[in-house]
């Protein structure tokens, strides 16, 4: 059975698509291993420090709150 991505994981993947970067490039920017970065994004490994670094690099809310789904009248 597949695990569902958290709102944070979805936001990170969407942002990576918007920025046209892959896990390899993100890992290089952060100076981290690609497999480790993938594991953090997919939440197979939990590291608040790495999550914050990824969030800062991509300008994504580290709390996982998704502001893009809010509509203004």
C-alpha positions as a LaTeX table, in Angstrom:
\begin{tabular}{lrrr}
\hline
Residue & $x$ (\AA) & $y$ (\AA) & $z$ (\AA) \\
\hline
Unk1 & 0.00 & 0.00 & 0.00 \\
Unk2 & 1.33 & 3.43 & $-0.96$ \\
Unk3 & 1.79 & 6.11 & 1.67 \\
Unk4 & 0.20 & 9.48 & 1.11 \\
Unk5 & 2.48 & 12.48 & 0.96 \\
Unk6 & 2.05 & 15.04 & 3.69 \\
Unk7 & 1.03 & 18.58 & 2.70 \\
Unk8 & 4.69 & 19.58 & 3.14 \\
Unk9 & 5.92 & 16.79 & 0.85 \\
Unk10 & 3.35 & 17.76 & $-1.78$ \\
Unk11 & 4.32 & 21.43 & $-1.54$ \\
Unk12 & 8.01 & 20.55 & $-1.96$ \\
Unk13 & 7.36 & 18.39 & $-5.00$ \\
Unk14 & 5.11 & 21.04 & $-6.58$ \\
Unk15 & 7.74 & 23.71 & $-6.00$ \\
Unk16 & 10.45 & 21.52 & $-7.51$ \\
Unk17 & 8.28 & 21.07 & $-10.60$ \\
Unk18 & 7.60 & 24.82 & $-10.78$ \\
Unk19 & 11.34 & 25.52 & $-10.49$ \\
Unk20 & 12.15 & 22.71 & $-12.95$ \\
Unk21 & 14.67 & 21.08 & $-10.61$ \\
Unk22 & 15.07 & 17.46 & $-9.69$ \\
Unk23 & 16.17 & 15.75 & $-6.53$ \\
Unk24 & 19.76 & 15.61 & $-7.79$ \\
Unk25 & 19.96 & 19.38 & $-8.25$ \\
Unk26 & 18.27 & 20.09 & $-4.92$ \\
Unk27 & 20.66 & 17.73 & $-3.16$ \\
Unk28 & 23.65 & 19.44 & $-4.82$ \\
Unk29 & 22.39 & 22.87 & $-3.76$ \\
Unk30 & 22.10 & 21.64 & $-0.19$ \\
Unk31 & 25.32 & 19.65 & $-0.18$ \\
Unk32 & 23.41 & 16.51 & 0.74 \\
Unk33 & 23.08 & 13.04 & $-0.74$ \\
Unk34 & 20.29 & 12.59 & $-3.31$ \\
Unk35 & 18.91 & 9.47 & $-1.63$ \\
Unk36 & 18.82 & 11.27 & 1.73 \\
Unk37 & 16.99 & 14.29 & 0.26 \\
Unk38 & 14.48 & 11.98 & $-1.43$ \\
Unk39 & 13.94 & 10.14 & 1.86 \\
Unk40 & 13.27 & 13.43 & 3.67 \\
Unk41 & 10.81 & 14.66 & 1.02 \\
Unk42 & 8.98 & 11.32 & 1.02 \\
Unk43 & 9.18 & 11.20 & 4.83 \\
Unk44 & 10.88 & 7.84 & 5.05 \\
Unk45 & 13.48 & 9.64 & 7.19 \\
Unk46 & 12.58 & 12.37 & 9.66 \\
Unk47 & 15.03 & 15.24 & 10.13 \\
Unk48 & 13.71 & 18.63 & 11.16 \\
Unk49 & 17.03 & 20.24 & 10.28 \\
Unk50 & 17.03 & 18.83 & 6.74 \\
Unk51 & 13.33 & 19.65 & 6.35 \\
Unk52 & 14.04 & 23.27 & 7.30 \\
Unk53 & 16.96 & 23.47 & 4.87 \\
Unk54 & 14.83 & 22.10 & 2.04 \\
Unk55 & 11.99 & 24.47 & 2.96 \\
Unk56 & 14.31 & 27.48 & 2.97 \\
Unk57 & 15.93 & 26.53 & $-0.33$ \\
Unk58 & 12.55 & 26.14 & $-2.04$ \\
Unk59 & 10.70 & 28.88 & $-0.11$ \\
Unk60 & 8.11 & 26.39 & 1.19 \\
Unk61 & 6.40 & 26.65 & 4.57 \\
Unk62 & 8.16 & 24.09 & 6.81 \\
Unk63 & 4.98 & 23.58 & 8.84 \\
Unk64 & 3.26 & 22.05 & 5.82 \\
Unk65 & 0.50 & 24.64 & 5.74 \\
Unk66 & $-0.65$ & 25.09 & 2.15 \\
Unk67 & $-1.60$ & 28.68 & 1.42 \\
Unk68 & $-2.15$ & 27.98 & $-2.29$ \\
Unk69 & $-5.49$ & 26.27 & $-1.64$ \\
Unk70 & $-6.98$ & 29.35 & 0.05 \\
Unk71 & $-9.17$ & 31.41 & $-2.22$ \\
Unk72 & $-9.87$ & 35.07 & $-1.69$ \\
Unk73 & $-13.21$ & 36.63 & $-2.52$ \\
\hline
\end{tabular}
